Every structure is written in structure tokens, then in C-alpha cells.
Amino acid sequence: MTQPPSSQPSVAASLKYTVLKTLITVGVTVLLIALLREGLAGLPWVDHVSGGHVGAIILQTLAVDGVARRQQAVAIGLMVVCFAAAVLVVRLGERLWRRS
């Protein structure tokens, strides 16, 4: 059975909307990863200004003693967290958009 012609534009619009949401989610994920990277790069400066060592401890924890597999696992974990945060941001943005 074929669908009635009236549903065809709705399917195309739905597909475009899904593609747009996917692109926005990927973009927000990349932005969050870039912000995280810049934030981590600024931790030594924070330690210098504050006189503390919290930034160094965070960086040492993320470096996982130089073991490549563990570093990759931490990097993948951070990317997954950024993706999950991006999904939440996009969903919240979608709800706000529909309300207005």
C-alpha cells in the first residue's frame, strides 16, 4: 500500500527536522569538547593565580599516569559526557522553541 500524497510533505519535513537536530547536537558536542579542552588547558593558570594545586591534581587524574589505554578511556568518557550534555541542551532548546 502506498501512503496518501498528503503525508509525503510531512515525512520530508520530519526528516529535515531530524537531520537539523542531529547536526545541532553534533555541533553542540564539538563546542562542549572545545570548551572542556580550553578549560583544562587553563587549569595551570588557575593554580598559579590561586596558589593551589587543584588544577594539577585534575590534570594528573585525567592523564592516568601516562598509560595510553586509560587516557583513551578517559577521553572517550569525556566525549560521551559532552554528547549527553549536548543532547540535553538540544532537547531543552527544542522545548523552549516550541513554547514560543
DRENDO-1510 file (C-alpha; in Angstrom, 1 decimal, always signed):
<recs>
REC; n; res; u; v; w
REC; 1; MET; +0.0; +0.0; +0.0 .
REC; 2; THR; +1.2; +3.5; -0.7 .
REC; 3; GLN; +0.7; +6.4; +1.6 .
REC; 4; PRO; -1.6; +9.2; +0.6 .
REC; 5; PRO; +0.1; +12.2; -1.1 .
REC; 6; SER; -0.8; +14.5; +1.8 .
REC; 7; SER; +1.6; +12.6; +4.2 .
REC; 8; GLN; +4.6; +13.0; +1.9 .
REC; 9; PRO; +5.4; +16.6; +2.8 .
REC; 10; SER; +5.1; +15.7; +6.5 .
REC; 11; VAL; +7.6; +12.9; +6.1 .
REC; 12; ALA; +10.1; +15.1; +4.3 .
REC; 13; ALA; +9.6; +17.8; +6.9 .
REC; 14; SER; +10.1; +15.3; +9.7 .
REC; 15; LEU; +13.3; +14.0; +8.0 .
REC; 16; LYS; +14.7; +17.6; +7.6 .
REC; 17; TYR; +13.9; +18.3; +11.3 .
REC; 18; THR; +15.7; +15.1; +12.4 .
REC; 19; VAL; +18.7; +16.0; +10.3 .
REC; 20; LEU; +18.8; +19.5; +11.7 .
REC; 21; LYS; +18.6; +18.3; +15.3 .
REC; 22; THR; +21.4; +15.8; +14.6 .
REC; 23; LEU; +23.6; +18.5; +13.1 .
REC; 24; ILE; +22.9; +20.8; +16.0 .
REC; 25; THR; +23.6; +18.1; +18.5 .
REC; 26; VAL; +26.9; +17.3; +16.9 .
REC; 27; GLY; +27.8; +21.0; +16.8 .
REC; 28; VAL; +27.0; +21.5; +20.4 .
REC; 29; THR; +29.0; +18.4; +21.3 .
REC; 30; VAL; +32.1; +19.7; +19.4 .
REC; 31; LEU; +31.6; +23.1; +21.2 .
REC; 32; LEU; +31.4; +21.4; +24.6 .
REC; 33; ILE; +34.5; +19.4; +23.9 .
REC; 34; ALA; +36.4; +22.5; +22.7 .
REC; 35; LEU; +35.3; +24.4; +25.9 .
REC; 36; LEU; +36.4; +21.5; +28.1 .
REC; 37; ARG; +39.7; +21.3; +26.4 .
REC; 38; GLU; +40.3; +25.0; +26.8 .
REC; 39; GLY; +39.1; +24.8; +30.4 .
REC; 40; LEU; +41.6; +22.0; +31.1 .
REC; 41; ALA; +44.4; +24.0; +29.4 .
REC; 42; GLY; +43.6; +26.9; +31.8 .
REC; 43; LEU; +44.0; +24.8; +35.0 .
REC; 44; PRO; +47.7; +25.5; +35.5 .
REC; 45; TRP; +46.9; +29.3; +35.3 .
REC; 46; VAL; +44.2; +28.9; +37.9 .
REC; 47; ASP; +46.7; +27.1; +40.1 .
REC; 48; HIS; +49.2; +29.9; +39.6 .
REC; 49; VAL; +46.7; +32.6; +40.4 .
REC; 50; SER; +45.1; +30.8; +43.4 .
REC; 51; GLY; +48.3; +29.3; +44.8 .
REC; 52; GLY; +46.6; +25.9; +45.0 .
REC; 53; HIS; +47.1; +22.6; +43.3 .
REC; 54; VAL; +43.6; +21.5; +42.4 .
REC; 55; GLY; +44.2; +22.1; +38.6 .
REC; 56; ALA; +47.4; +20.0; +38.7 .
REC; 57; ILE; +45.5; +17.2; +40.6 .
REC; 58; ILE; +42.7; +17.2; +38.0 .
REC; 59; LEU; +45.2; +17.1; +35.1 .
REC; 60; GLN; +47.2; +14.3; +36.8 .
REC; 61; THR; +44.0; +12.3; +37.3 .
REC; 62; LEU; +43.0; +12.7; +33.7 .
REC; 63; ALA; +46.5; +11.8; +32.5 .
REC; 64; VAL; +46.2; +8.5; +34.3 .
REC; 65; ASP; +49.9; +8.2; +34.8 .
REC; 66; GLY; +50.6; +8.3; +31.1 .
REC; 67; VAL; +49.0; +4.9; +30.3 .
REC; 68; ALA; +47.7; +5.3; +26.8 .
REC; 69; ARG; +44.7; +2.9; +27.2 .
REC; 70; ARG; +43.5; +4.7; +30.3 .
REC; 71; GLN; +44.0; +8.1; +28.7 .
REC; 72; GLN; +41.9; +6.9; +25.8 .
REC; 73; ALA; +39.2; +5.6; +28.1 .
REC; 74; VAL; +39.1; +9.0; +29.9 .
REC; 75; ALA; +39.0; +10.9; +26.6 .
REC; 76; ILE; +36.1; +8.7; +25.4 .
REC; 77; GLY; +34.3; +9.1; +28.7 .
REC; 78; LEU; +34.6; +12.9; +28.5 .
REC; 79; MET; +33.3; +12.8; +24.9 .
REC; 80; VAL; +30.3; +10.7; +25.9 .
REC; 81; VAL; +29.6; +13.1; +28.8 .
REC; 82; CYS; +29.8; +16.1; +26.3 .
REC; 83; PHE; +27.5; +14.3; +23.9 .
REC; 84; ALA; +24.9; +13.6; +26.7 .
REC; 85; ALA; +25.1; +17.2; +27.7 .
REC; 86; ALA; +24.6; +18.3; +24.1 .
REC; 87; VAL; +21.5; +16.0; +23.8 .
REC; 88; LEU; +20.1; +17.6; +26.9 .
REC; 89; VAL; +20.8; +21.1; +25.7 .
REC; 90; VAL; +19.2; +20.4; +22.3 .
REC; 91; ARG; +16.1; +18.9; +24.0 .
REC; 92; LEU; +15.8; +21.9; +26.3 .
REC; 93; GLY; +16.2; +24.2; +23.4 .
REC; 94; GLU; +13.6; +22.3; +21.4 .
REC; 95; ARG; +11.1; +22.6; +24.3 .
REC; 96; LEU; +11.8; +26.4; +24.6 .
REC; 97; TRP; +11.4; +26.8; +20.9 .
REC; 98; ARG; +8.0; +25.0; +20.8 .
REC; 99; ARG; +6.7; +27.1; +23.7 .
REC; 100; SER; +7.4; +30.4; +21.9 .
</recs>
